[in-house]
Amino acid sequence: MLNAYNMDSTTPPILFHATSRRKEKEFWETIKTHLTYKGFYDKLPTPRLLREAMDEYRSIRLEPPLDATGKPLPYPAMTSKRDIVDVETIDTIDAHALGAPRVLAYEDMYKLVKYLTGECSTDVERLRAIFRWIASQNLKQWHDEVSFNRDSAAYYLARIRAKKANHNQLLQRMCSLANIYCVKIRGYVKGVDYGLGQELTDCDSTWTAVLVDGAWRLLDVYWATCHRVHSGDSSWELIDDGQSDISSLASMSSTPRGMPKVSKTEYAYNDYYFLTDPEQFIYSHFPVDEKWQLLARPVTLEEAKRMSLLKRNFFSLGMDIISHPCYVVECEYGEEQITFSTPADVKVNYKYELYVESDSDSVDELQNLSLDRYVLLEKVTKENLLNVKMRFPAVGKYKLKILAKETDERSYYYTVTYIIDVLRPMQNCRPLPKNERGEWGPGLDTQELGLDPITHDTGEVPAEDGKAEVRFGMTKPVEFKHKLVTTDDQELPHRVIHRVENEEAVFNIRVPDEGEYAFNVYAKEAGAHGEFPNVCNYLLKCDEEPDDKQAFPDVAGDQLGPTAAFRQLGMQNVSLMPALMLAPVTGEVTLQFKLSRPAVFLPELLLHNEDGSKTDFSEYTMWDILGGVATFYITIPRVGMYSMAIRAKPSVDAEHFTPIFHSIIDAIIPKKQCLPCPQQSIDWPAECHVVKPLTGVIAARELVHFEIDFPKATELVATSGNGSKLLKKNANGLWEGEVLSGNEDSVITISVRQSGVDDYHYILTYKVIDRDEIVGERLRQLDRYKDAVVRAEALRDAGKLPSNFDWSKIENDEDMEELIEVWENTKCTQTVLTLLTADLQLTSQYLYYGE
């Protein structure tokens, strides 16, 4: 017996007979058996599961069931929308449809259809032309149906405005005139008025299925034409939008309880609802007849009520569900994480909104709490993931909405909504630090500046023992600012330091206490005018009290490495050591700059003490220029954190020294034998290098052997309290000689006369002090060294020694040999030295020092 199936009066019927019904039943049973075996019915549907089920169905290539006339019965298509819609062709058709003369709407409808489809060659193209014309019509322009031709499109549009017809009826009528088979589908929709989890009982919605390209496909021209918006929902109150400062429920303005939602219709075309793939369409349109889902793995009504509420923008932006397919998330312990996949080839920004149920018991409990900043939204760019991490201070029902937009769009759009049912609050729940960007971790703004995260591409950074390092690769010059902020919005100065080395931006952070902090990075292209936008924020988490709470030294703008003046002077950093360094266990640090023009330097070495004071150890530095490379020799006399500032100017006659390089040196172990360096003159000449002595203090009344490598010198003179002596060139080309030092508190100077110059000028100064002071200081330094080694051993045993600390270079001292070394280059006629080897205490005095 022939039977009409679910048809609009304008459409030829689908005709069944016994054979077609049997084949249809066998077709669906075969699909279900296969997909059940493959596990597709084991889980609640997600877009990915439904899509993979369609792919699996297509792989078995079943012959589609046909009706009595040979037309395909409703079955899943073997191709997707992307396979049958050519974008360039569609653009041409759209332009033609939108340019249709308005007068055609008032004439017989077949004339309008003939015009729209006249240049089309396929059913898809003809359907598109009709669909696009209808979707472009603003009903506010069509009224007074009595005056219109009853067979015209204008008449239908006027009736639609009067709510006597609908858009899909007009589409079906025009399709019949174009010989396109279509079916009116009845079912449930999840529109703007749909509440999560509500019963799907209102079955008065309709949409359209069309037979094009040999298969049935779905569309809704009404939803493509316009959308409804409403003023708000009084049953939910906004508590956090990721950006606004919402301090408490009491301070919020919301829709009064009991007030109905006010809706209005806005006309704006949306292409998503044209031939929508069924695995996406099912999230908004649920047909009464399961077959018209056109899914290989159909969704039950109960599943449809439980599935996540996904909006069209969720699919348009290429998002997918990873963690939670159900719209209700039970949160048992006050913490929850929801994860989505994100598109790899589309630049998208995200934000969130968090609501609390107005009538829940938690509203009263939350009245005096700060309610914002309980959600961490982070993008994991390298894995194309979006994580939403939530913490809740009170039980109750919360609503989470995720919004998104492409970078070139002005407004955010809703993509997905969840209900979070919190059964227990999080223990010791505290709000997150304030985040000006909304997103945590690197985002599009980070990428647009050419910054590629190397160490951390998520929003959280662990601060082990209070320390963390974050690195970005750089593709172009960028200027930076930064700050570290506590959960109570207190900015902590000198807790972040940054440098640019080897095309990497490196940020080092030290936090003062356990807890959570916001590390905010601000950046702009080098030389760009205006403010520094906030381009990346991280949540720093320190789980234990740091042993070392000291902040970084106060250096220029918390920026290490070369300054702009460094580059202006044509210098290049060729140092092996980074600008923020852990001092080698030898206690010696070397920095090197390649020069393109002459320069003179003034180094400054400051030890930053824990009480905030500074100790100047600049006399423990030397520098020279050999072969166009300036080398700075730094000796570390104490344990602690040092700032090293190098200033320069192009010549002695230039007016000011300008900072060109900043570094920080963290010293765990000082140099074992450490005395100040010789003091160089401001006009230290190039190609001059001190070989010995390298300590700047000399014992009184001693013969001192000098060696200086200075090929350009004509004469070198050493002058002490006992007179002057010319140094002579030896076989190796070094200037050398022995000079008797003077009495205490005198000096020895080295002066030079160069070719073509009559006068001498001094270039080097040594202090002469009592020998007991030298020996006493060397013994004290040895004690400092040994104490530092003991502390380092304790750090090693506790697992807190930095990973780049080279323990193998710790020297194994023989105490007696160490003290003998103090004397090995001296000449004494009468010296008495008594040592207690066990505790290294000096027990006698030196009696006499002679020539």
PyMOL commands that set and color helices and strands:
alter all, ss='L'
color gray80, all
select helices_A, chain A and resi 18-37+47-60+81-84+87-98+102-106+109-117+123-135+139-141+145-147+153-161+167-177+221-225+249-251+271-273+278-281+290-293+301-306+312-316+362-366+381-383+444-448+556-558+564-568+618-620+771-797+807-809+815-823
alter helices_A, ss='H'
color red, helices_A
select strands_A, chain A and resi 182-189+205-212+215-219+226-230+236-240+263-267+285-287+309-310+320-321+328-331+335-341+348-357+375-380+385-391+396-406+413-422+439-442+451-453+460-462+467-474+478-486+491-492+496-501+504-510+515-525+534-542+559-562+572-573+580-582+588-594+600-608+614-616+621-626+629-635+640-649+658-667+679-680+689-692+697-699+703-709+713-720+723-726+728-729+735-740+747-754+761-769+835-836+841-842
alter strands_A, ss='S'
color yellow, strands_A
deselect
rebuild
show_as cartoon
